[in-house]
Amino acid sequence: MPRNTRHRRRCLAAGACLAALVGPAPGLVGQNQQTVPAAARPAGSLEDNELEILILQALDQKTALNVQDVPMPQAVQQLADSTGIPIEMEPGTLDLLPYGSKTRLSATIEGHPLRESLAALLHPLGLEFVPQKKRVVVRPTAPLRRIARRATWEELATLGKLYSQPWSRELFESLELQFQDSPADNVDENRETLYRLADAVGAGIAAQVLEHACDQYGWSWHPAGRQISVLTKARQVQQQLQTRVSLRYNQISLTDALVDLTRRAGVLLRMDPGVLSSLPPQTAERFSLSIENATVHQVLEVVAGQTGLGYFIEPDGIRMTTNTLAPANVDSAAAGVDAAARALQALKANPFVGQITIPNEDGSSFAFFIREKDLPPEVNEMRRAKIHDAINRIRRSLLKEQPQD
């Protein structure tokens, strides 16, 4: 692949778009087409099922696409317009491409099924597509997501090769492997182990065979420059937690915030029993946080400081717990409830009363949350007096608004 902002993929023959093949369909994109709002349709309705079938059928129909040096989002939208299928980019996808939304494409696709055309268009960029009930979603492949930063063109070229070629001994020998969690003396042994596991998987696309082989041994992989980095799953999760994010949560549930945060890092979230019941309702149900250009790991530390919760890195993600010293005993519901009650009592005895935000030179910022006992007695006394004055002003204002007899 040229190391510039262009990606080229050429196919031949002739095709037709979905609108011409199946006619207007409820929910499909069309200029003069009206759709019934989703809220007005029951879940699992006949219309939703028909739309899902239409999308699956459309993926098998031949299509045509001709884009020349256009930004990635525009190319995807042009394909959506020409086929009549809603195609959307998963949030955060463009952040992993070399030039983000300005990564440009040049492609001519004619007469091939849409699913083949999409694969040819996306795989060289380390992307894939997933058909859903009402749309097709474009998202990063697992190894691209595991890079946890903007990929280089060299790394995308490696992914393109692994997603376009079948697994073979010859291909394996061409890979430069780096085993991060093993001594250098074990490289030959690890290579042979990986090949043996891959050979047992059987025939298939190289990237998928490599994925299954690593998974059997508790390994993970992703391109790193010219090499393929192979590392343990726990260390991989640590690397993905270095994904940088900017976010603003305003009065949302803590569960929604944690789900969004771990989704951005591409890791799984688990929560111990009773972990949310250990928190005051205003924290669990109306959580707010604003951070610019920080890693997901840093955000988790802030969340832990703000809520009193702890988290542990596991092979496939993180686990939130009320116990910050050792993993909670999930086999005992009674122990979980007891720990939640103690944590709630401790939070009420020493609540959060303020926040300090400190900007860094690199544009990121840290937020430190202050508990009541962190402040000197005289400052706490002044804080309470200020709150008392503010409440009295509110009371007087409300009294003035009361109707007079």
N, C-alpha and C positions, 0 to 999 in steps of 0.2 A: 504494500500500500504506500502511495506517496506520503511523505511526512508533511503534509500541508493540510489545509482545511477541506479537502475534497475526498470523497469516497466514490469509487466508480464500480458499477456492476452492470453488465450488459447481457441481455437475453434477446431472443428472436421470436418471430411469428406475430399473430394478431389476436386481439381479445375484445371483450365487451364488458361493460360495467354492470354492477348489480341491479341498478335501477332499470336497465333495459331487459335484464333476464327475468326478474321476478316482479317488476312493476312496483308502484308505491306501496310501502308497508308501514303500518303504524310504528312510530318511534324511530324510523330510519331517517337519515338526514335528507332533506329536500327543500328547495327554495319556497315552494308554495304549499308545503305540507304542514298540517296541524297535528299536534300530538295531545293526547290526554295527559294532564299532569299526573306524575307518579303517585301523589297523595290520594288521587281520586280512584286509583285502581287497587284492588286487593292483591296482597302478596301471592305470588304463584298463580296469577290469573292466566287465562287462556291466551290473552294478548302477549304477556311476557314469554310464555312458552313458545308461541309462534315466532316471536322476534328472535329468541335464542336459536331456533331451528333455521331461520333465515340467515342468521349470521354464520352458522356452521356451514350451510349450503354455499353461501357466498365465498367462503374461504376456499372452496373447491372449484369455483368458477374462474375462467381465464380473465385476465385484466391487462391493462396497459398503463405505463407510467413513464413520463419523459420529463425529468427535471435536470436542469443544468446550473450548477453552482448556486444553489439556494440553501438557506439555513435549514437545519434539521427539522424544526417545528413546522416550517412551511411545506417541506416535502411530505411530511406525514399528513398534514391537512389536505394537501393536494390529492394524495392517495385516498383519503377519506371521502373527499368531494366526488372523485371520479367513480368510486365504487358504491357510494351510498351507505357505507358502514361507519358508524361512530368509532373513531380511533383516537384514543387519549394517551397522553404520556403520564406515567406514574410520577407523582411529585418527587423531586430530587434526582430524577434520571439524568437530566441535562447537566447537573453539577458534577457528574462523573466523566463527562466527555472532555476532550482536550481543550476545546474553546467554548464549552457550555452551549448556550442557545445560538452562538455564532458559528458553531461547527457546521460546515457547508457540505452539501452532497451534489454529486452529478451521477445520474443513473438513467438508463434506458431499459425498461422492462416491457416486453410484449409477448402476449400469447401464453403466459404461464399461469397456473393456478395462483390465486392470491396468497395462499399460505406459503407457497414456494417463493413468491416474489417478496413477501415480507421477510422471510428468513434470509434471502439473498441480500436484501437491503439492510437488515438490522445486525446480523451476526458479525460482519466485519467491524462493526462499531461496538461489539460486546453487548448487544441488546437482544431481547427476545420479545415475543408477543404471547399474550394469554387471552383466548376468547372467553368472554363472560356473557351473562344473560342479555345485556343490552348494549354491549360495546366490546371492542378489542382494546386491551391495555398493553402499551409498550413499556417495558421495564428493563432494568439491568439484569444481565445473567448473574448467576451466583458468584462466579469468580471476579467479574467486574465490580460487583458490590463489595467484595472482600478486599479490594485494593484500598478502599476507604479514602480515596482522594481522586483528583482528576487523573485519568489514565493518560499515558503518553501514546503517541502513534505507534511506537515500537511495541508497546504492550497490547494495543488493539490488534496489531498485525499478528501477534502470537495467538490471541484469542480467535481471530478470524481463521487462522490455519487449523486450530484444534476443533473448531466448530464446522469446518468444511471438509475435513479429511477423515477417513476411517482409521481406527486404531491399528497399528502395526508395529512390529519390532523395529522396522526402519525408522518410523516416525519417532518412536520412543528414544532411539539412539541419537536422534537429532536434537533432543531436548537437553538443555543445560539446567540441571536440577540443583536446588540449594535446600538442604535440610536444616532448618533453623534451630531445632531443638535436639540435635544430635551432634556428638563429637565429629570432627572432620575425619577421623579414622574410620567412621562407620558409613561413609558415603557409598562405597561400592556395595556393601551389604544392604543398605537402605534402597539403593536403586534396584537391586535384584528382587528384594521383597516387594517393591512397588510394581515391578513388571510381572511378577508371579501373580499378584492379586489382580492386576489388570487383565492378564491372560485368562484368569478364571472367570472374569466377568463375561467374556465372549465378544463377539463382533459388535460393532457399533461406532457411532461418532466418537472421535478421540476425546473430546472434552467430557462427554457423558461417561465413557469408560473410565477416564481418570478420576472423575467425581466418585463413582461407585467404588473404585479400588481404594482411594484414600479413606472413604467413609468406613470401610471394613477395618481399618487399622487405627481409627481415631485421629486421622490426619485431615487436613484441609489444604487447599492449594489456590494460588492465584499468580498471575504474571507479575514479575518485578523486574523492570528493565528488560534485559535480554534473557533473564532466567525465569524458571518456574520455582516459586517459593513454596516449599512444603513444610508445614508446621502443625503442631497439635491444635485441636479445636479450641481449647481454652485460650491459647495464645492468640489464635485468630480472632476470638471475641474481643480480647484486649485491644487488638489492632483496630477492629471496627469501631470500638468505642472512642477512637481518636478522630472519627469523622467530625468535621467542624460544622456547626449549625448556628443559625440566628433564629430566634423564636420569641414569640410573645403569647403567653397564656393569660387570659383574662377571665377570672371567675368561672373556670371549668372544673369538671371533676378531676381529681388526681389520677384516677384510672385512665381517663382519656389522655391526659398529659403524658403519662408513662408509656401508654401504647404508642402515641405519636413519636415520642422520643426514641424508643427502641426500634420503631419502624424506620426511622431515619438512619439508624446505624445498621439496620438489616439483621438484628438479632432477636431472639425469642425472649418474651417476658413471662416470668412466673411470679406468682404472689403467694406467700404463705397464708394459711387459713387465719382469719382474724386480723390480718395486717391493716386493713382499712378501719376496722372498728376500734383500733387502738388510737385513732386520731380524733381530734375535735371535729365536729361536723363542718365548721367553716374552713378547715384545712382539707378535708377529704372531698367536700362537695363544691367548694368555691376557691379553687387553687389559682393563684396568679404568679406569674414569673416572666421576666423579660431579660433576655441575654443576647448579646451580639457577638458573633464570630468566636464561639467557644467550642471546645470539643464536647462530645456527648458525655465523656467521662467527667469533665468538669461540671457539666450540668447536673449529672447524677449526684456529685458531691454537694452541690448547692441544694438539691432537693432533699438529700439526707440531712443536711444541716438545718433546713427549714422545717422539716417534718419530724425529725428524730428517728426516721426509719434507717435501716441498713440494707446493703445489697451485696450479693456474692456473685462472682463470675463462675459460670458453669460451662461445660463443653459446647452447649448450643445457645447460650444466652445469659441472662442475668436473673437472679431471684431476689425479690424484695422481701424483707423480713423485719419484724419488730426487734429482733435480737441482733445487735451490732457487734457482738463478740464471737458468736459461733452460730452455725446454721441451726435454725429452729427444728425441733422434733416434730416433723409433720405427721408422725404416726400417732400422735396423741392429741386429740381435739381438745381435751381438758387442759393440757399444758399450754396449747395455743391460746385459749381463751384467757387463762390466768396471766400469761405474758402480756396479752393485749391490755388487760385491765391495769397491770402495773405500769405499762408504758403510758397509758392514758392519764393515770394519776400523776406520773412524773411530768408530763407535758403541761397539765393544768397547774402544777406547783411552780413551774418556771416557764411561762409562755414566751413566745416571740413578741417583741415590742417595737422593733425597728429594723431597718435595712440600710447598709452602706454599699454603694456601687463605686468601684474603682476602675477607671479605664486604663488599658495598657497601651504601650507605644505601637504595638502591631494592630491596633484597632479593636482587639477583643476587650472584654470587661469581665470583672468578677463581682458577684454580689455576695456580701456577707450579712447574715441574719443575726440580730442581737436578741438575746434572751434577757429577761428582766433582771436576773442575778448577775449579768455581765456589767451592769451599770452601777456606779457608786450610789450609795443611799441618797445623797443630796440631789443627784441627777434624776433618780426615780421620783423623788418628792416633787421636783419641778415638772417632770413629765405628767404626773398625776394632776398637778395644779392646772397645767395647760389643757388637759383633757376635760377637767371640771369646768374651766372657763368656757371652752367650746360648747359643752353640753348646755350650760346656762344660756349662751347666746342663741342656740337652737331653740331652747325652751321659750325664751322671750319672743323670738320671732314667730313661733307657732301660736303663742298666746295672742299676739297682735292680729293674727289672721282669723281668730275665732269670731263668729258673728256676735254682735252686741244686742242685748234685749232692749 
